[in-house]
Amino acid sequence: MKKTFCILFVFAALTCSAETSAVSFQDLQNGGWEKYQGQRITLTTPLVVCGSFYDSLILAPERLYVPEERAIGLDKGDSTTYWQLKNYNRQHSIKLVCKVPYYLNLGATVKNLQAYVTGERSLQTGQQPHFRNYKPSKKVPDVGKHDILVCSANIQNYFVHLGGYASRRTTPKQRALQRLKVASALTRFNADLYTLCELEKGTAAPADLTDAMNEIVRKEQYDFVRTSATDGDTISVGFIYRKDKIKPYGELRCAYQAPDIYAYRFMLQGFEDLKTGERFVVSLNHPRSKRGDAATANALRMENLANIMWTIQNAYNDGTYTDPDILMLGDFNCYRYEEPLQTIVGMGYQDMLASDSLNYSYSYKGECGSLDRVFASPGMAKQITGVRHVHWNTDYYYSASYYSKYNFNTTEYNAETNNIKKVMSKAAKKNLLFRYSDHDPVLIGIKF
């Protein structure tokens, strides 16, 4: 007991002391971490929130990007630039242990941070620092004058059935709220085609989401492409479309030569614009994640890519599709300069996000980058008017306290009937569009 009291007394003395040393970030980099160990400092360099956790933050002088988003970083092609970026991110990130505000978003800034140095690139404060929060715009980005608007989105495990895998993350009340949030955000884009990753396999999940979207617009505006998926992985992909604007054509194909657990995470489907009669083919993809050994994961993604390309080629060889305009999109679980995406570019497809080096759709451990990509065949690329990420998810802090305060406990919602017309509180309405997933969606404009 005496030892505990002594530790608390020392901590209180450090955090309450008015005497601090004014230190710049450069000072810390030049031996300051060791020099100011155990001392209270005022960090004069403005810092940006790059990552949020329950009891700590990742701070840096600017937003940090995944090195593979800007340089080759494969085992067989590591570039000097890649290692420079990797080392830069490590040297410029700071861990701050503090009371994290539930409302804090990535991109928030703090000036003259007062804390004490606990180790190299590590700070701690017993108080809640004063942040200038960052709030993404609710405005839908402009992708130019288009005939068809496509929304590509990972909707983070949209399940209808709560048993098994889904029950690890959701309760009936949370699932009902997810239905409302996802449907509200997607209809806000007013897209003509939605290509969705992380749907529960089968027809129940896309049918449920389609019904929710129709309830919001109050008419039977949307329909979905049926699939016969009954086995394999729990997670699948799918298409929802405006039936007054476009229609599917050709047979829905899954990207594997033989039955495979991941077969339904890759689908190929043709669509026709009802006004002009123009057609295009969409390859929707969700390759393996990076879990486990990096080399093994890369090899599996390359295998996924080979099957995707085989399926596309086979669909043209047997006459299912004839139009040369192909759009490849989805959550590729790869950054720009990783081997699978560079292979796609090497095959003649154009990376429609290549010119936007500062864009991102995902954040992990303080680094952001774009896992959600868009590639187009040469003819398709000429018809695309714009491609933009919508930052409604990645920048929003994802915590139990955030959802408890702004959504779950303040939303009057009938979980049994999934009645989407129930009245919501002002707080829930305010945040309804945000953080419905862990990925940002991508909007693509097409002008035939």
BELTAWO-V523005 format. One record per residue. N is the residue number from 1. SS is DSSP state (helix for helix, strand for strand, loop for the rest). PSI is psi in whole degrees, 0 to 359 (none if undefined). D_LAST is the distance of its C-alpha to the last C-alpha in Angstrom with 1 decimal. Layout:
n:N ss:SS psi:PSI d_last:D_LAST
n:N ss:SS psi:PSI d_last:D_LAST
This chain:
n:1 ss:loop psi:316 d_last:75.1
n:2 ss:helix psi:321 d_last:76.6
n:3 ss:helix psi:318 d_last:74.2
n:4 ss:helix psi:316 d_last:71.2
n:5 ss:helix psi:320 d_last:72.6
n:6 ss:helix psi:317 d_last:73.0
n:7 ss:helix psi:315 d_last:69.4
n:8 ss:helix psi:323 d_last:68.1
n:9 ss:helix psi:316 d_last:70.5
n:10 ss:helix psi:317 d_last:69.3
n:11 ss:helix psi:316 d_last:65.6
n:12 ss:helix psi:321 d_last:66.4
n:13 ss:helix psi:321 d_last:68.3
n:14 ss:helix psi:318 d_last:65.4
n:15 ss:helix psi:338 d_last:62.7
n:16 ss:helix psi:348 d_last:64.9
n:17 ss:loop psi:137 d_last:66.4
n:18 ss:loop psi:344 d_last:65.6
n:19 ss:loop psi:116 d_last:66.2
n:20 ss:loop psi:157 d_last:63.1
n:21 ss:strand psi:130 d_last:62.2
n:22 ss:strand psi:118 d_last:59.2
n:23 ss:strand psi:135 d_last:57.2
n:24 ss:loop psi:164 d_last:53.9
n:25 ss:helix psi:323 d_last:51.4
n:26 ss:helix psi:323 d_last:52.4
n:27 ss:helix psi:317 d_last:56.1
n:28 ss:helix psi:320 d_last:55.3
n:29 ss:helix psi:329 d_last:53.5
n:30 ss:helix psi:52 d_last:56.6
n:31 ss:helix psi:2 d_last:59.1
n:32 ss:helix psi:333 d_last:58.9
n:33 ss:helix psi:318 d_last:58.1
n:34 ss:helix psi:321 d_last:61.5
n:35 ss:helix psi:319 d_last:63.3
n:36 ss:loop psi:14 d_last:62.2
n:37 ss:strand psi:126 d_last:62.6
n:38 ss:loop psi:359 d_last:63.9
n:39 ss:loop psi:154 d_last:63.7
n:40 ss:strand psi:131 d_last:61.8
n:41 ss:strand psi:161 d_last:59.4
n:42 ss:strand psi:111 d_last:57.1
n:43 ss:strand psi:108 d_last:53.9
n:44 ss:loop psi:341 d_last:53.0
n:45 ss:loop psi:124 d_last:49.5
n:46 ss:loop psi:141 d_last:46.7
n:47 ss:strand psi:154 d_last:45.1
n:48 ss:strand psi:140 d_last:41.8
n:49 ss:strand psi:116 d_last:41.6
n:50 ss:strand psi:339 d_last:39.6
n:51 ss:strand psi:147 d_last:40.8
n:52 ss:strand psi:138 d_last:42.7
n:53 ss:loop psi:175 d_last:45.3
n:54 ss:loop psi:324 d_last:47.9
n:55 ss:loop psi:10 d_last:50.7
n:56 ss:strand psi:165 d_last:49.1
n:57 ss:strand psi:153 d_last:46.3
n:58 ss:strand psi:120 d_last:44.7
n:59 ss:strand psi:154 d_last:44.8
n:60 ss:strand psi:163 d_last:43.8
n:61 ss:loop psi:339 d_last:43.6
n:62 ss:loop psi:170 d_last:39.7
n:63 ss:loop psi:140 d_last:37.1
n:64 ss:strand psi:139 d_last:37.5
n:65 ss:strand psi:148 d_last:34.7
n:66 ss:loop psi:129 d_last:34.9
n:67 ss:helix psi:323 d_last:36.0
n:68 ss:helix psi:349 d_last:33.6
n:69 ss:helix psi:343 d_last:30.7
n:70 ss:loop psi:353 d_last:31.8
n:71 ss:loop psi:153 d_last:33.9
n:72 ss:loop psi:130 d_last:34.6
n:73 ss:loop psi:29 d_last:37.1
n:74 ss:loop psi:161 d_last:37.6
n:75 ss:loop psi:326 d_last:41.1
n:76 ss:loop psi:6 d_last:40.7
n:77 ss:loop psi:30 d_last:38.8
n:78 ss:loop psi:125 d_last:40.3
n:79 ss:loop psi:159 d_last:39.8
n:80 ss:helix psi:320 d_last:42.1
n:81 ss:helix psi:320 d_last:39.4
n:82 ss:helix psi:311 d_last:38.8
n:83 ss:helix psi:329 d_last:42.5
n:84 ss:helix psi:316 d_last:42.8
n:85 ss:helix psi:318 d_last:40.1
n:86 ss:helix psi:316 d_last:41.7
n:87 ss:helix psi:324 d_last:45.1
n:88 ss:helix psi:313 d_last:43.8
n:89 ss:helix psi:320 d_last:42.4
n:90 ss:helix psi:317 d_last:45.7
n:91 ss:helix psi:332 d_last:47.8
n:92 ss:helix psi:2 d_last:45.9
n:93 ss:loop psi:140 d_last:45.6
n:94 ss:strand psi:135 d_last:48.4
n:95 ss:strand psi:123 d_last:49.4
n:96 ss:strand psi:113 d_last:50.8
n:97 ss:strand psi:121 d_last:52.8
n:98 ss:loop psi:178 d_last:52.9
n:99 ss:loop psi:108 d_last:52.4
n:100 ss:loop psi:122 d_last:48.6
n:101 ss:loop psi:135 d_last:47.4
n:102 ss:loop psi:336 d_last:45.4
n:103 ss:loop psi:357 d_last:42.8
n:104 ss:loop psi:133 d_last:42.2
n:105 ss:loop psi:158 d_last:38.6
n:106 ss:loop psi:141 d_last:37.6
n:107 ss:loop psi:350 d_last:37.3
n:108 ss:loop psi:153 d_last:40.4
n:109 ss:strand psi:156 d_last:42.9
n:110 ss:strand psi:137 d_last:46.7
n:111 ss:loop psi:147 d_last:49.1
n:112 ss:loop psi:51 d_last:52.8
n:113 ss:strand psi:128 d_last:52.7
n:114 ss:strand psi:123 d_last:56.3
n:115 ss:strand psi:171 d_last:57.0
n:116 ss:strand psi:148 d_last:59.4
n:117 ss:strand psi:121 d_last:58.7
n:118 ss:strand psi:350 d_last:59.3
n:119 ss:strand psi:184 d_last:58.1
n:120 ss:loop psi:123 d_last:55.8
n:121 ss:loop psi:34 d_last:52.4
n:122 ss:strand psi:127 d_last:53.8
n:123 ss:strand psi:161 d_last:54.7
n:124 ss:strand psi:142 d_last:56.1
n:125 ss:loop psi:142 d_last:56.9
n:126 ss:loop psi:357 d_last:58.6
n:127 ss:loop psi:168 d_last:56.7
n:128 ss:loop psi:112 d_last:53.1
n:129 ss:loop psi:156 d_last:51.7
n:130 ss:loop psi:111 d_last:50.1
n:131 ss:loop psi:148 d_last:46.4
n:132 ss:strand psi:107 d_last:43.8
n:133 ss:loop psi:153 d_last:41.2
n:134 ss:loop psi:129 d_last:37.5
n:135 ss:loop psi:113 d_last:35.2
n:136 ss:loop psi:150 d_last:31.4
n:137 ss:loop psi:145 d_last:29.5
n:138 ss:loop psi:354 d_last:28.3
n:139 ss:loop psi:136 d_last:25.3
n:140 ss:loop psi:126 d_last:21.8
n:141 ss:loop psi:149 d_last:20.3
n:142 ss:loop psi:129 d_last:17.5
n:143 ss:loop psi:24 d_last:14.3
n:144 ss:loop psi:171 d_last:12.7
n:145 ss:loop psi:117 d_last:10.7
n:146 ss:loop psi:162 d_last:8.0
n:147 ss:loop psi:321 d_last:6.8
n:148 ss:strand psi:134 d_last:8.4
n:149 ss:strand psi:126 d_last:11.5
n:150 ss:strand psi:135 d_last:13.4
n:151 ss:strand psi:118 d_last:17.1
n:152 ss:strand psi:123 d_last:19.1
n:153 ss:strand psi:136 d_last:22.8
n:154 ss:strand psi:118 d_last:26.2
n:155 ss:strand psi:20 d_last:28.3
n:156 ss:strand psi:75 d_last:31.7
n:157 ss:strand psi:67 d_last:33.3
n:158 ss:strand psi:101 d_last:32.3
n:159 ss:loop psi:148 d_last:35.1
n:160 ss:loop psi:318 d_last:36.4
n:161 ss:loop psi:134 d_last:39.7
n:162 ss:loop psi:4 d_last:41.9
n:163 ss:loop psi:168 d_last:44.2
n:164 ss:helix psi:232 d_last:44.4
n:165 ss:helix psi:316 d_last:41.9
n:166 ss:helix psi:330 d_last:40.4
n:167 ss:helix psi:347 d_last:43.9
n:168 ss:helix psi:339 d_last:44.4
n:169 ss:loop psi:342 d_last:42.0
n:170 ss:loop psi:153 d_last:41.8
n:171 ss:loop psi:167 d_last:44.1
n:172 ss:helix psi:321 d_last:43.3
n:173 ss:helix psi:319 d_last:43.1
n:174 ss:helix psi:321 d_last:40.8
n:175 ss:helix psi:322 d_last:38.5
n:176 ss:helix psi:321 d_last:38.3
n:177 ss:helix psi:321 d_last:37.4
n:178 ss:helix psi:318 d_last:34.8
n:179 ss:helix psi:315 d_last:33.1
n:180 ss:helix psi:314 d_last:33.2
n:181 ss:helix psi:313 d_last:32.0
n:182 ss:helix psi:313 d_last:29.1
n:183 ss:helix psi:320 d_last:27.9
n:184 ss:helix psi:316 d_last:28.4
n:185 ss:helix psi:314 d_last:26.4
n:186 ss:helix psi:317 d_last:23.4
n:187 ss:helix psi:333 d_last:23.2
n:188 ss:helix psi:330 d_last:23.5
n:189 ss:helix psi:336 d_last:20.1
n:190 ss:loop psi:44 d_last:18.6
n:191 ss:loop psi:163 d_last:15.9
n:192 ss:loop psi:335 d_last:14.1
n:193 ss:strand psi:130 d_last:15.1
n:194 ss:strand psi:121 d_last:18.3
n:195 ss:strand psi:115 d_last:19.3
n:196 ss:strand psi:133 d_last:23.1
n:197 ss:strand psi:153 d_last:25.9
n:198 ss:strand psi:45 d_last:29.6
n:199 ss:strand psi:149 d_last:29.6
n:200 ss:strand psi:139 d_last:32.8
n:201 ss:loop psi:155 d_last:32.5
n:202 ss:loop psi:192 d_last:32.4
n:203 ss:loop psi:346 d_last:30.9
n:204 ss:helix psi:314 d_last:33.2
n:205 ss:helix psi:308 d_last:31.4
n:206 ss:helix psi:326 d_last:27.8
n:207 ss:helix psi:318 d_last:29.3
n:208 ss:helix psi:315 d_last:31.4
n:209 ss:helix psi:323 d_last:28.7
n:210 ss:helix psi:317 d_last:26.4
n:211 ss:helix psi:318 d_last:29.5
n:212 ss:helix psi:318 d_last:30.1
n:213 ss:helix psi:321 d_last:26.6
n:214 ss:helix psi:326 d_last:27.0
n:215 ss:helix psi:323 d_last:30.5
n:216 ss:helix psi:316 d_last:29.2
n:217 ss:helix psi:353 d_last:26.6
n:218 ss:loop psi:36 d_last:29.3
n:219 ss:loop psi:162 d_last:27.3
n:220 ss:loop psi:74 d_last:26.0
n:221 ss:loop psi:329 d_last:22.4
n:222 ss:strand psi:151 d_last:21.9
n:223 ss:strand psi:172 d_last:22.7
n:224 ss:strand psi:157 d_last:22.9
n:225 ss:loop psi:123 d_last:22.6
n:226 ss:loop psi:146 d_last:26.2
n:227 ss:loop psi:152 d_last:27.9
n:228 ss:loop psi:16 d_last:31.4
n:229 ss:loop psi:119 d_last:32.3
n:230 ss:loop psi:350 d_last:36.0
n:231 ss:loop psi:189 d_last:37.5
n:232 ss:loop psi:207 d_last:36.9
n:233 ss:loop psi:155 d_last:36.1
n:234 ss:loop psi:325 d_last:36.3
n:235 ss:strand psi:140 d_last:32.9
n:236 ss:strand psi:186 d_last:29.7
n:237 ss:strand psi:168 d_last:25.9
n:238 ss:strand psi:170 d_last:23.7
n:239 ss:strand psi:132 d_last:20.6
n:240 ss:strand psi:137 d_last:20.6
n:241 ss:strand psi:158 d_last:17.7
n:242 ss:strand psi:114 d_last:17.4
n:243 ss:loop psi:351 d_last:18.2
n:244 ss:loop psi:356 d_last:17.2
n:245 ss:loop psi:319 d_last:13.5
n:246 ss:strand psi:168 d_last:13.0
n:247 ss:strand psi:150 d_last:15.5
n:248 ss:strand psi:152 d_last:16.8
n:249 ss:strand psi:153 d_last:17.2
n:250 ss:strand psi:168 d_last:19.6
n:251 ss:strand psi:135 d_last:22.7
n:252 ss:strand psi:127 d_last:22.9
n:253 ss:strand psi:142 d_last:24.4
n:254 ss:strand psi:142 d_last:26.7
n:255 ss:loop psi:61 d_last:27.0
n:256 ss:loop psi:143 d_last:30.6
n:257 ss:loop psi:332 d_last:32.5
n:258 ss:loop psi:162 d_last:35.3
n:259 ss:loop psi:135 d_last:36.1
n:260 ss:loop psi:152 d_last:36.1
n:261 ss:loop psi:332 d_last:36.6
n:262 ss:loop psi:13 d_last:33.3
n:263 ss:helix psi:323 d_last:31.2
n:264 ss:helix psi:11 d_last:29.5
n:265 ss:helix psi:5 d_last:28.3
n:266 ss:strand psi:116 d_last:25.6
n:267 ss:strand psi:147 d_last:23.2
n:268 ss:strand psi:127 d_last:20.3
n:269 ss:strand psi:138 d_last:18.1
n:270 ss:strand psi:150 d_last:15.1
n:271 ss:strand psi:150 d_last:12.9
n:272 ss:strand psi:131 d_last:11.1
n:273 ss:strand psi:121 d_last:9.1
n:274 ss:loop psi:334 d_last:11.9
n:275 ss:loop psi:314 d_last:10.5
n:276 ss:loop psi:341 d_last:7.9
n:277 ss:loop psi:1 d_last:9.6
n:278 ss:loop psi:147 d_last:6.9
n:279 ss:strand psi:152 d_last:9.1
n:280 ss:strand psi:160 d_last:9.9
n:281 ss:strand psi:135 d_last:13.4
n:282 ss:strand psi:126 d_last:15.2
n:283 ss:strand psi:109 d_last:18.5
n:284 ss:strand psi:125 d_last:20.5
n:285 ss:strand psi:143 d_last:23.7
n:286 ss:loop psi:77 d_last:27.0
n:287 ss:loop psi:177 d_last:29.4
n:288 ss:loop psi:148 d_last:33.1
n:289 ss:loop psi:181 d_last:34.4
n:290 ss:loop psi:18 d_last:36.8
n:291 ss:loop psi:143 d_last:39.9
n:292 ss:loop psi:204 d_last:43.0
n:293 ss:loop psi:132 d_last:43.4
n:294 ss:helix psi:317 d_last:40.6
n:295 ss:helix psi:319 d_last:40.9
n:296 ss:helix psi:317 d_last:40.9
n:297 ss:helix psi:320 d_last:37.9
n:298 ss:helix psi:320 d_last:35.9
n:299 ss:helix psi:320 d_last:37.0
n:300 ss:helix psi:321 d_last:35.8
n:301 ss:helix psi:325 d_last:32.4
n:302 ss:helix psi:324 d_last:32.2
n:303 ss:helix psi:317 d_last:33.3
n:304 ss:helix psi:314 d_last:30.5
n:305 ss:helix psi:320 d_last:28.0
n:306 ss:helix psi:320 d_last:29.5
n:307 ss:helix psi:326 d_last:29.1
n:308 ss:helix psi:311 d_last:25.5
n:309 ss:helix psi:324 d_last:24.7
n:310 ss:helix psi:317 d_last:27.0
n:311 ss:helix psi:317 d_last:25.2
n:312 ss:helix psi:311 d_last:21.8
n:313 ss:helix psi:317 d_last:23.5
n:314 ss:helix psi:322 d_last:25.5
n:315 ss:helix psi:330 d_last:22.7
n:316 ss:helix psi:325 d_last:21.2
n:317 ss:helix psi:322 d_last:24.7
n:318 ss:loop psi:6 d_last:25.6
n:319 ss:loop psi:7 d_last:22.5
n:320 ss:loop psi:319 d_last:21.3
n:321 ss:loop psi:145 d_last:17.9
n:322 ss:loop psi:337 d_last:16.6
n:323 ss:loop psi:131 d_last:12.9
n:324 ss:loop psi:354 d_last:13.2
n:325 ss:loop psi:109 d_last:10.5
n:326 ss:strand psi:133 d_last:13.1
n:327 ss:strand psi:119 d_last:13.5
n:328 ss:strand psi:123 d_last:17.3
n:329 ss:strand psi:178 d_last:18.7
n:330 ss:strand psi:190 d_last:21.8
n:331 ss:strand psi:101 d_last:25.3
n:332 ss:loop psi:355 d_last:26.3
n:333 ss:loop psi:31 d_last:29.8
n:334 ss:loop psi:149 d_last:29.5
n:335 ss:loop psi:171 d_last:29.2
n:336 ss:loop psi:316 d_last:27.3
n:337 ss:loop psi:17 d_last:30.1
n:338 ss:loop psi:158 d_last:31.4
n:339 ss:helix psi:314 d_last:31.5
n:340 ss:helix psi:316 d_last:29.0
n:341 ss:helix psi:323 d_last:26.1
n:342 ss:helix psi:330 d_last:27.3
n:343 ss:helix psi:319 d_last:27.3
n:344 ss:helix psi:316 d_last:23.7
n:345 ss:helix psi:321 d_last:22.9
n:346 ss:helix psi:338 d_last:25.4
n:347 ss:loop psi:0 d_last:23.5
n:348 ss:loop psi:358 d_last:20.6
n:349 ss:loop psi:145 d_last:18.4
n:350 ss:strand psi:130 d_last:17.5
n:351 ss:strand psi:109 d_last:19.2
n:352 ss:loop psi:354 d_last:16.8
n:353 ss:loop psi:7 d_last:19.9
n:354 ss:loop psi:328 d_last:22.1
n:355 ss:loop psi:349 d_last:22.2
n:356 ss:loop psi:84 d_last:23.5
n:357 ss:loop psi:345 d_last:27.0
n:358 ss:loop psi:7 d_last:28.4
n:359 ss:loop psi:162 d_last:26.1
n:360 ss:loop psi:158 d_last:27.4
n:361 ss:loop psi:1 d_last:27.0
n:362 ss:strand psi:149 d_last:30.5
n:363 ss:strand psi:136 d_last:34.1
n:364 ss:strand psi:124 d_last:37.1
n:365 ss:loop psi:41 d_last:40.7
n:366 ss:loop psi:356 d_last:39.8
n:367 ss:strand psi:139 d_last:36.9
n:368 ss:strand psi:157 d_last:33.2
n:369 ss:strand psi:178 d_last:30.2
n:370 ss:loop psi:103 d_last:26.8
n:371 ss:loop psi:338 d_last:27.2
n:372 ss:strand psi:108 d_last:23.8
n:373 ss:strand psi:166 d_last:21.3
n:374 ss:strand psi:122 d_last:17.6
n:375 ss:strand psi:150 d_last:17.0
n:376 ss:strand psi:144 d_last:14.0
n:377 ss:loop psi:161 d_last:14.2
n:378 ss:helix psi:315 d_last:13.7
n:379 ss:helix psi:322 d_last:10.4
n:380 ss:helix psi:320 d_last:9.1
n:381 ss:helix psi:324 d_last:10.8
n:382 ss:loop psi:341 d_last:9.1
n:383 ss:loop psi:359 d_last:5.8
n:384 ss:strand psi:125 d_last:8.4
n:385 ss:strand psi:342 d_last:9.7
n:386 ss:strand psi:152 d_last:13.0
n:387 ss:strand psi:124 d_last:15.4
n:388 ss:strand psi:139 d_last:18.7
n:389 ss:strand psi:149 d_last:21.8
n:390 ss:strand psi:112 d_last:23.5
n:391 ss:loop psi:67 d_last:27.2
n:392 ss:loop psi:356 d_last:28.6
n:393 ss:loop psi:304 d_last:30.6
n:394 ss:loop psi:319 d_last:31.7
n:395 ss:loop psi:347 d_last:33.6
n:396 ss:loop psi:131 d_last:35.5
n:397 ss:loop psi:131 d_last:38.9
n:398 ss:loop psi:101 d_last:39.3
n:399 ss:loop psi:160 d_last:42.9
n:400 ss:helix psi:321 d_last:45.0
n:401 ss:helix psi:323 d_last:46.5
n:402 ss:helix psi:311 d_last:43.1
n:403 ss:helix psi:324 d_last:42.1
n:404 ss:helix psi:318 d_last:45.6
n:405 ss:helix psi:319 d_last:45.7
n:406 ss:helix psi:344 d_last:42.2
n:407 ss:loop psi:286 d_last:41.1
n:408 ss:helix psi:310 d_last:43.3
n:409 ss:helix psi:353 d_last:46.5
n:410 ss:helix psi:5 d_last:45.1
n:411 ss:strand psi:120 d_last:42.6
n:412 ss:loop psi:107 d_last:44.0
n:413 ss:loop psi:136 d_last:42.2
n:414 ss:strand psi:96 d_last:43.2
n:415 ss:loop psi:334 d_last:42.7
n:416 ss:loop psi:319 d_last:44.1
n:417 ss:loop psi:353 d_last:41.7
n:418 ss:loop psi:36 d_last:38.7
n:419 ss:strand psi:108 d_last:38.7
n:420 ss:loop psi:353 d_last:35.8
n:421 ss:loop psi:6 d_last:37.2
n:422 ss:loop psi:151 d_last:40.3
n:423 ss:loop psi:135 d_last:41.2
n:424 ss:strand psi:155 d_last:40.5
n:425 ss:loop psi:165 d_last:42.6
n:426 ss:helix psi:321 d_last:41.4
n:427 ss:helix psi:318 d_last:41.4
n:428 ss:helix psi:319 d_last:39.2
n:429 ss:helix psi:318 d_last:36.7
n:430 ss:helix psi:323 d_last:36.6
n:431 ss:helix psi:11 d_last:35.7
n:432 ss:loop psi:321 d_last:33.7
n:433 ss:loop psi:343 d_last:30.3
n:434 ss:loop psi:148 d_last:31.9
n:435 ss:loop psi:48 d_last:33.0
n:436 ss:loop psi:352 d_last:31.7
n:437 ss:loop psi:176 d_last:31.2
n:438 ss:loop psi:357 d_last:32.2
n:439 ss:loop psi:149 d_last:28.7
n:440 ss:loop psi:142 d_last:26.1
n:441 ss:strand psi:165 d_last:22.7
n:442 ss:strand psi:134 d_last:19.5
n:443 ss:strand psi:136 d_last:16.4
n:444 ss:strand psi:123 d_last:12.9
n:445 ss:strand psi:137 d_last:10.0
n:446 ss:strand psi:128 d_last:6.4
n:447 ss:loop psi:113 d_last:3.8
n:448 ss:loop psi:none d_last:0.0
